[in-house]
Amino acid sequence: AQKVTQAQTEISVVEKEDVTLDCVYETRDTTYYLFWYKQPPSGELVFLIRRNSFDEQNEISGRYSWNFQKSTSSFNFTITASQVVDSAVYFCALRSDSNYQLIWGAGTKLIIKP
Amino acid sequence: ETGVTQSPTHLIKTRGQQVTLRCSSQSGHNTVSWYQQALGQGPQFIFQYYREEENGRGNFPPRFSGLQFPNYSSELNVNALELDDSALYLCASSLTTVNTGELFFGEGSRLTVL
């Protein structure tokens, strides 16, 4: 069975603080893909990153960085120097080669206070 | 903005009625998938269409059905509406069924069933 767990339901920080959103996944497949999406209040899910199971290199994109660790089945997302515009619900998702569908976590609501 | 448009944005129905939701995919995208997102939860995969054929389905009953047209736009039909069908319905388009790439989402249709 495939599963994605985002244990943090809601996180609230003050602007300019760093914040890490946790994602733990379960799958028996050897080839799979991990995603992070952002959902602002408008409802539209915005793609942030995709990682395949063979690429464990961490990635940095501006203030965003992702830490993929197969040993702990985790794919965590860090925002450095957070800004109010980062406030949104963030979803981690999993897809394997054996299945078309994306399996989503429950999301983490991130609140950045000015 | 992704170029995926959904209509209507909001609608209210009563239990037992039928509803049709529409989606125009991003230009050039031949694959459309539909997701149901209940309040405070992650999206749940309903089904996927590729070149007018359903080629993947999640754990939803047959009263959830769909169509994809030659121009790759799509419809989601739900018959015999139940209170639990109240949710945000998201359409996503992509280039191929392989889906190793990102999904482009619309802003969704929010359905309330009374």
Contacts between the chains, C-beta under 8 A, distances in Angstrom:
chain1	res1	chain2	res2	distance
A	4	B	42	7.6
A	33	B	100	5.8
A	35	B	102	7.6
A	37	B	105	8.0
A	42	B	107	5.6
A	43	B	88	6.0
A	43	B	90	7.6
A	43	B	107	4.7
A	43	B	108	4.5
A	43	B	110	7.6
A	44	B	2	6.9
A	44	B	105	5.4
A	44	B	106	6.6
A	44	B	107	4.4
A	44	B	108	7.2
A	45	B	43	7.4
A	45	B	90	6.6
A	45	B	92	7.6
A	45	B	103	7.5
A	45	B	105	4.1
A	46	B	105	7.6
A	47	B	102	3.8
A	47	B	103	6.7
A	47	B	104	7.5
A	50	B	100	7.2
A	50	B	101	7.1
A	50	B	102	6.3
A	52	B	100	7.2
A	91	B	42	5.5
A	91	B	43	7.6
A	93	B	42	7.6
A	95	B	99	6.3
A	95	B	100	8.0
A	99	B	56	7.7
A	100	B	33	7.6
A	100	B	45	7.9
A	100	B	48	5.4
A	100	B	55	7.1
A	100	B	56	3.7
A	100	B	97	6.4
A	100	B	99	6.2
A	101	B	33	7.6
A	101	B	45	3.6
A	101	B	48	7.4
A	101	B	56	6.2
A	101	B	58	5.7
A	102	B	35	8.0
A	102	B	43	7.5
A	102	B	45	6.4
A	102	B	99	7.8
A	102	B	103	7.2
A	103	B	45	7.9
A	104	B	42	3.3
A	104	B	43	5.1
A	104	B	44	7.5
A	105	B	42	5.5
A	106	B	40	7.6
A	106	B	41	5.7
A	106	B	42	5.1
A	107	B	40	7.9
A	107	B	41	7.4
A	107	B	42	5.4
